[in-house]
Amino acid sequence: MNNDNNYIRLKQRYQALTQDQKTTFLEQLQQQGLSIDFDQLHQDTTSDDSSVHATTRQIDISLCYFSAGQNEHSSTQYQFILETARDADKAGFHAIWLPERHFANFGGLHPNPAVLAAAIATQTQKIAIRSGSVVLPLHNPLRVAEEWALVDQLSEGRAGVGFASGWHSNDFVMAPEQYTQRKQELFSRLETVISLWRGQPRMLPNGENQLTETLTYPRPYSSESLPIWLTTNSGDMFERAGQLGLHVLTSLITSDLESCAENIRRYRAALKQHHPEKKGNVTLLMHTFLFPEHITSDETKAITQQIRQSLSDYLKTFLSMSEQYIENNLADSLDNIWDNNAQADEIYQYFLTNKTLIGSQSVCQKMLNRLKQADVDEVACLIDFGLSNELIRQSLSSLSQLQKKKEKQGR
């Protein structure tokens, strides 16, 4: 294959599969006349200056909300988010991340992260408040600049925004003409948001098609540039983020830590070349549940079963909506895999061990150490992937203990 970008993309897909899925995947490629060796030795991704960065700081711990399958009694769930946000603020967590979702029960509590961010801003004092992420091609960038400047004012400078191009075609009923060019629109509109935040007016046509100098209000609270994350799993987009001097928000759901570390290496190299004065930030989203200490074996088994059910349901729903499954018409094969108990168990165990912060304090600390070696700056702990509010509270209590240990180690 002579296209490096396609090779990297296929390799990342391959590495995220179980062994049986890898065999099927290679057979499908061979049927298309492609023969590729993905199992070659991997390059050491921590041998350059990024290893110095990885070993000189503690990973920041943040919270991320998604409210999977929790749309019933929505007012109760919003109050729960505010409650846990207050607790996270007092416990010293680094940030809160809020998604944007449309037209589906899956994450449906979050149609506009700026609205919930504004509510959280009035309930907290120190914790950063961020979107993860605004699907920018769906929105007028002037409106985005206005909304997040308001959040910045209410929070006294704690706003940050993750931007994404979007992928699900149903989301684009709000802007169908933007779907095919959504990646180009992401960067075009991002430039507008950045300019407006800096106080640089834009010349835009008004209702009479006359160019009008336009600046948004309110102005941001902070005189600093808006902290911006580019949301992606693509190595090329990691590199683009580095070239533009942006941060990165990513996950391991359709990738693995080795691929992520390589992407981070590309990001650091591009950032060093184009913006040597910037450190940059890579935030990794991970499903999180820390088991309470001093619980019985029966309680542990019961919680483990609830986590398995919730996480399995989450993964099946998420993957059926993910870009690679949609583009390659793999939804039916996904259903077949999940109906096969042995394959479903293999997928679950692999995901649990390699892609989550789920387990005891010691298990989760070991994962944080692995993330540190991969040069991750921050982990956004996705806490509400279908579990009950009471279980989430128990997990947050244990996560707070881990946060306190991190603070002591950083002193």
Secondary structure, DSSP 8 states (H G I E B T S, - for coil): ---HHHHHHHHHHHHTS-HHHHHHHHHHHHHTT------S----TTSSTHHHHHHSS--EEEEE---TT--TTHHHHHHHHHHHHHHHHHHT--EEEE----SSSTTTT-S-HHHHHHHHHTT-SS-EEEEEEEEGGGS-HHHHHHHHHHHHHHHTS-EEEEEE----GGGGGGSGGGSTTHHHHHHHHHHHHHHHHTT--EEEE-TTS-EEEE--SS--S-SS---EEEE---HHHHHHHHHHT-EEEEESTTS-HHHHHHHHHHHHHHHHHH-TT----EEEEEEEEE--SS--HHHHHHHHHHHHHHHHHHHHHHHHHSHHHHHTT-HHHHHHHHHSHHHHHHHHHHHHHHSEEEE-HHHHHHHHHHHHHTT--EEEEE--SS--HHHHHHHHHHHHHHHHHHHHHH-
